[in-house]
Structure formats: C-alpha cells, structure tokens
Amino acid sequence: MNTALKKELLPRYDVVVIGSGLGGLTCANRLAKAGHSVLLLEHHFQLGGLATWFKRGGHIFDVSLHGFPYGMVKTCKKYWGKAIRDAIVPLPNIVFNNPQFKLTTTFSKEDFIRIIQEKFHIAEQTVVEFFKTVDSMNFYDDQSMTTRELFEQFFPGRSDVHRLLMEPITYANGSTLDEPAITYGIVFSNFMNKGVFTFEGGTDKLISLMTTELENNGVTIVTRALVERVAIEQGKVKGVFVNGEFIEAGAVVSNAGITNTVDKLAGRDQFKESFLEQFDRVEVSNSSCQVYFGLRKGETIAEIGDLIFSSSAPEFSAAEMRRMDTSSRTFSVYYPKTRPEHPDYTIVASMNADYDDWAELDDNQYQQAKQEMIERCIHDLERYLPGIREKIDTVESATPRTFHRYTLHTRGTSFGTKFEGLDISRSLHKEIPGLFHVGSVGIIMSGWLGAINYGVIVANDVDGFLHS
Ligand SMILES: Cc1cc2nc3c(=O)[nH]c(=O)nc-3n(C[C@H](O)[C@H](O)[C@H](O)COP(=O)(O)OP(=O)(O)OC[C@H]3O[C@@H](n4cnc5c(N)ncnc54)[C@H](O)[C@@H]3O)c2cc1C
C-alpha cells in the first residue's frame, strides 16, 4: 500500500466516498451517522475540495469564501451542527461599481426591490411581479424560456437592470443570459432573499469543524489517496482501486466531477449507448482566475465594502467576463473580523475564465499572462484603495490550470456542469447499481449550499440502496 494510505484500513466498507468537496464530506457524514462504515478518499493533502484555503507570507487566503445564501444557516444547523451554524454571519456591504451604476446594498430582497424602484425608476408593481414570478419558479416548470427573455418580459431594453440582476449570478456560477430562466430563478431567489453570508473564522475553521464531526461519527479519512478506478463487475459496483490497491465497497459515491466519474473512474464501456448520448451533451461550466493580496502587518485600509462587483465594461456581458483581459471582477475584502483569532487584511480578486485560454500557454507565456492579470487587478484596486500597492506584501494568483491541478476537474471547472449534468448525476445509479455521484451539477446543486444539500440527497439515496 502506498505511504499515503498508512492508516489501518478495512478490506471492505459499506461506502467509499471519492473526493472531499462539500458534497462528498456531507454525504460521508450523513452515511456514517446512519450507521454505515464509510471510507473517504481524497487525492489532495487537504480536505474541502474547492472550499479551500492556503497560507502564504503569513496570511491565510480563502479561495471560495465570497458569499453564500441564508439557506446555509438552516442546512448547516440540521446537517452539520451548532458550532458550524453559529459561525455563519452576514456580509452587510455589497458594492456594485460599473459605468451604468454605483450602489451599495445588503443584497436582501427588500433592498433590491427598493433599489430597482428608487434608483432605476421602475414601477413597484413590475418589480414585485418580477420577484413573485422568480420566487414561484420550480424545477418542473417549462424550461424553454431563457433568462434574457425573462428580463425582457419585465424590464424591456433596461440593460442596467439586467446587469444588476444577472452579474452576481454569472460570477457565482458562470451562467449566461441564454440559459434556462428556471436555473437563474432558483439561484436568484435563494440568494436575493435575506442577504449574503460568510463563515467567521474562515474556510480552514469550517473544514476543521467538519473533519472533527466526521471523525466523531466514525468516517475513516485518507488524504493523498488518488482513486484510479471504480471496480465494476457484471454491471455492479464492487469497490475502488486507490493508489494501486483494491478496496471492496457496497456502494461508491463519487464527488470527483460527473464527467471524470463517467469517462475515467467508471469508464465509458460500462454505460449504455443511450446514456452516453445524453452524457455527451453535458457541458462543464467555466473556470476561474484569482489574484490574492496580503497586506503587510500593521497596515490598515478603509472599509470599502465586503464584496465589490467591479467592472469597466459598458454593459453586462458574460463573454467579456470570461476574457483573459476582462475588466470585470469581484473583490472580496477580508477584514480582521473574518478571523478574529488571527486578525489580518487580505483581498481576493476573482474573475470568470475559460480553460482553453490558459491551457495552451508555454511556461513563459503563462508566467507573463499571470503577471499581467495581477497588474490589472492592482490597477483596478487602486481605484477603491489609493496607495494599496505599497501596503501589499504578498501576491499569489490562480488560473484554470491551478483549479484543474488541485481538483482534477474537467477543464478546471469551478461550478461543475450546466443544467444537463443533473439528470446524468441522478441517473448514474440506475445505470450501474451502487455507483452514485455527488457534487456540483446543474447550477442548482453547485456552490457551498447546493453541494451540501446535494450531499444530503445522495446520502439518502445510498442509504436506501444499502438497505434494499
Ligand atoms: C474561485 C471560486 C470561487 C467560488 N466562490 C464561491 C462562493 O463565493 N460561494 C459559493 O457558494 N460557492 C463558490 N464556489 C463554488 C463552490 O466552492 C463549489 O461549488 C463547491 O465547493 C463544490 O463542492 P463539490 O462537492 O462539488 O466538490 P469539489 O469542491 O469540486 O471537490 C471535489 C473533490 O474531489 C477530489 N477528487 C477528484 N478526483 C479524485 C480522485 N480520482 N480521487 C480522489 N479524490 C478526487 C478533488 O481533489 C476535490 O477535493 C467557488 C468556486 C471557485 C473555484
């Protein structure tokens, strides 16, 4: 057995979970709590998947802790316990700054309704009708209407209102105006409800609390454990091959991305032609770039907002937001309140990005492109915090290549797949009994809240399967 698997392992587990993203962690925890023996295998040395952090120059940088909806409070209380629930706090100041408008909002429904009336001069009835329509959308509705058509129906020709309503969702999951309005509606009504929330203490604290909970419930956790293949015999799951060793399992839950799960871990030869035809239509969502800034100890900055949607693009454009030289980015500003036990100032600039733009660059071109991206971010940040360049002592950056390297996800996707991925994920165990997928699919199941909720749903499926 490889040194990565130094732990004493059983020859067989009721369930093996591949990957420790929020979906994998939640699923493993629920199944262990239900009394099953669970082995969690993660190829990286750290748990959390994209819910991750890293240390540089004495700072701790959060990668995907930019904001999640209020629903996290209920979900975490119910499925992860009080300590995690109690650390969820609001992010009160959300700023938009672009050529069409500048405003600060609490990101609550009431505040959005007020702003659209007062600042954009739209009749109250229209705004209320829009929110009613979006709130009442459900997954089984007609899926032919696009988000663009939905916006045109309520706010015809108002590209400024479209931008206010769409830009945060595009940052949150890469979706465009041409995707089904239903996917927009569900994410929007989740977010535009009681504001945006964060985790006090940072991602490291969240994952540490989750790890303790998993261990208390008896989950065996192994990191640096790359699952090479799911063992399937006569169409049924038998276990996994990890770092060259076979481990038997009653069921396998893959958190390794639905495309990798089908193409690489199970192998296409295990599936029917009709399933593969549908699977080949699944599109992965785009990836991300980030630039991380740490401020020299002793330096301070003014409160400029917690999350800033900053753009110089004349109008909203999902394509512009993915360009390498995009002028559209979010700045997440982490003040000392983020980690009261380790007070610090860090700022993370996040941009949507296409994997292909970065994948083909040679080493020199890659380093140069990263440097140019860093420069663009500092230049932009200077607009909000003049003189910030002199206060920064640590700079790091990530590209779609980085996200691919750490998660192995197809094209370094940050948000799983588009809409079609959900059906494939849900029908996997009907194709291969005992094989389940959990993790970001179909926008609705993506993000911190979506991944955790999906972990609960899949754990119920697996529990039912193991008892059947
Ligand atoms: C830059 C960025 C910013 C984001 N910001 C936000 C935000 O502000 N709010 C929000 O709600 N969401 C945000 N997200 C999205 C959110 O982080 C993800 O949707 C969520 O964390 C994904 O969870 P998951 O369960 O799908 O698994 P993932 O996090 O994708 O984890 C999958 C895990 O499987 C492991 N794995 C893969 N293959 C194997 C293998 N063969 N063997 C063993 N292990 C394997 C990987 O190493 C990884 O740990 C952001 C994402 C990114 C990239």
The ligand as an SDF file (V2000), in Angstrom:
LIG
                    3D

 53 58  0  0  0  0  0  0  0  0999 V2000
  -12.8040   30.5980   -7.3950 C   0  0  0  0  0  0  0  0  0  0  0  0
  -14.0750   30.0360   -6.8690 C   0  0  0  0  0  0  0  0  0  0  0  0
  -14.9200   30.8210   -6.1210 C   0  0  0  0  0  0  0  0  0  0  0  0
  -16.1030   30.3030   -5.6210 C   0  0  0  0  0  0  0  0  0  0  0  0
  -16.8840   31.0980   -4.8400 N   0  0  0  0  0  0  0  0  0  0  0  0
  -17.9920   30.5880   -4.2620 C   0  0  0  0  0  0  0  0  0  0  0  0
  -18.7760   31.3770   -3.3710 C   0  0  0  0  0  0  0  0  0  0  0  0
  -18.4520   32.5110   -3.0620 O   0  0  0  0  0  0  0  0  0  0  0  0
  -19.9000   30.8360   -2.8500 N   0  0  0  0  0  0  0  0  0  0  0  0
  -20.2960   29.5650   -3.1290 C   0  0  0  0  0  0  0  0  0  0  0  0
  -21.3240   29.1350   -2.6120 O   0  0  0  0  0  0  0  0  0  0  0  0
  -19.5620   28.7900   -3.9600 N   0  0  0  0  0  0  0  0  0  0  0  0
  -18.4240   29.2620   -4.5200 C   0  0  0  0  0  0  0  0  0  0  0  0
  -17.6720   28.4850   -5.3660 N   0  0  0  0  0  0  0  0  0  0  0  0
  -18.1580   27.1420   -5.7260 C   0  0  0  0  0  0  0  0  0  0  0  0
  -18.0150   26.1410   -4.5800 C   0  0  0  0  0  0  0  0  0  0  0  0
  -16.7640   26.2690   -3.9730 O   0  0  0  0  0  0  0  0  0  0  0  0
  -18.1770   24.7400   -5.1560 C   0  0  0  0  0  0  0  0  0  0  0  0
  -19.3810   24.6680   -5.9280 O   0  0  0  0  0  0  0  0  0  0  0  0
  -18.2570   23.6580   -4.0870 C   0  0  0  0  0  0  0  0  0  0  0  0
  -17.3010   23.8670   -3.0700 O   0  0  0  0  0  0  0  0  0  0  0  0
  -18.0130   22.3420   -4.8070 C   0  0  0  0  0  0  0  0  0  0  0  0
  -18.2100   21.2400   -3.9670 O   0  0  0  0  0  0  0  0  0  0  0  0
  -18.2750   19.7920   -4.5980 P   0  0  0  0  0  0  0  0  0  0  0  0
  -18.9220   18.9070   -3.6100 O   0  0  0  0  0  0  0  0  0  0  0  0
  -18.8570   19.8350   -5.9620 O   0  0  0  0  0  0  0  0  0  0  0  0
  -16.7690   19.2590   -4.7040 O   0  0  0  0  0  0  0  0  0  0  0  0
  -15.3500   19.9130   -5.1170 P   0  0  0  0  0  0  0  0  0  0  0  0
  -15.0690   21.0770   -4.2610 O   0  0  0  0  0  0  0  0  0  0  0  0
  -15.3050   20.0930   -6.5720 O   0  0  0  0  0  0  0  0  0  0  0  0
  -14.3910   18.7480   -4.6740 O   0  0  0  0  0  0  0  0  0  0  0  0
  -14.1810   17.5540   -5.3600 C   0  0  0  0  0  0  0  0  0  0  0  0
  -13.0770   16.8000   -4.6310 C   0  0  0  0  0  0  0  0  0  0  0  0
  -12.8230   15.5420   -5.2520 O   0  0  0  0  0  0  0  0  0  0  0  0
  -11.4150   15.2960   -5.2440 C   0  0  0  0  0  0  0  0  0  0  0  0
  -11.1100   14.3200   -6.2950 N   0  0  0  0  0  0  0  0  0  0  0  0
  -11.3000   14.4560   -7.6310 C   0  0  0  0  0  0  0  0  0  0  0  0
  -10.9190   13.3330   -8.2720 N   0  0  0  0  0  0  0  0  0  0  0  0
  -10.4590   12.4720   -7.3140 C   0  0  0  0  0  0  0  0  0  0  0  0
   -9.9380   11.1550   -7.3700 C   0  0  0  0  0  0  0  0  0  0  0  0
   -9.8310   10.4680   -8.5220 N   0  0  0  0  0  0  0  0  0  0  0  0
   -9.5420   10.5580   -6.2030 N   0  0  0  0  0  0  0  0  0  0  0  0
   -9.6740   11.2200   -5.0120 C   0  0  0  0  0  0  0  0  0  0  0  0
  -10.1660   12.4860   -4.9160 N   0  0  0  0  0  0  0  0  0  0  0  0
  -10.5660   13.0980   -6.0570 C   0  0  0  0  0  0  0  0  0  0  0  0
  -10.8220   16.6650   -5.5080 C   0  0  0  0  0  0  0  0  0  0  0  0
   -9.4850   16.7380   -5.1260 O   0  0  0  0  0  0  0  0  0  0  0  0
  -11.7350   17.5400   -4.6390 C   0  0  0  0  0  0  0  0  0  0  0  0
  -11.2520   17.6240   -3.3220 O   0  0  0  0  0  0  0  0  0  0  0  0
  -16.4770   28.9630   -5.8840 C   0  0  0  0  0  0  0  0  0  0  0  0
  -15.6140   28.1630   -6.6330 C   0  0  0  0  0  0  0  0  0  0  0  0
  -14.4260   28.6840   -7.1090 C   0  0  0  0  0  0  0  0  0  0  0  0
  -13.4950   27.7960   -7.8790 C   0  0  0  0  0  0  0  0  0  0  0  0
  1  2  1  0
  2  3  1  0
  2 52  2  0
  3  4  2  0
  4  5  1  0
  4 50  1  0
  5  6  2  0
  6  7  1  0
  6 13  1  0
  7  8  2  0
  7  9  1  0
  9 10  1  0
 10 11  2  0
 10 12  1  0
 12 13  2  0
 13 14  1  0
 14 15  1  0
 14 50  1  0
 15 16  1  0
 16 17  1  0
 16 18  1  0
 18 19  1  0
 18 20  1  0
 20 21  1  0
 20 22  1  0
 22 23  1  0
 23 24  1  0
 24 25  2  0
 24 26  1  0
 24 27  1  0
 27 28  1  0
 28 29  2  0
 28 30  1  0
 28 31  1  0
 31 32  1  0
 32 33  1  0
 33 34  1  0
 33 48  1  0
 34 35  1  0
 35 36  1  0
 35 46  1  0
 36 37  1  0
 36 45  1  0
 37 38  2  0
 38 39  1  0
 39 40  1  0
 39 45  2  0
 40 41  1  0
 40 42  2  0
 42 43  1  0
 43 44  2  0
 44 45  1  0
 46 47  1  0
 46 48  1  0
 48 49  1  0
 50 51  2  0
 51 52  1  0
 52 53  1  0
M  END
$$$$
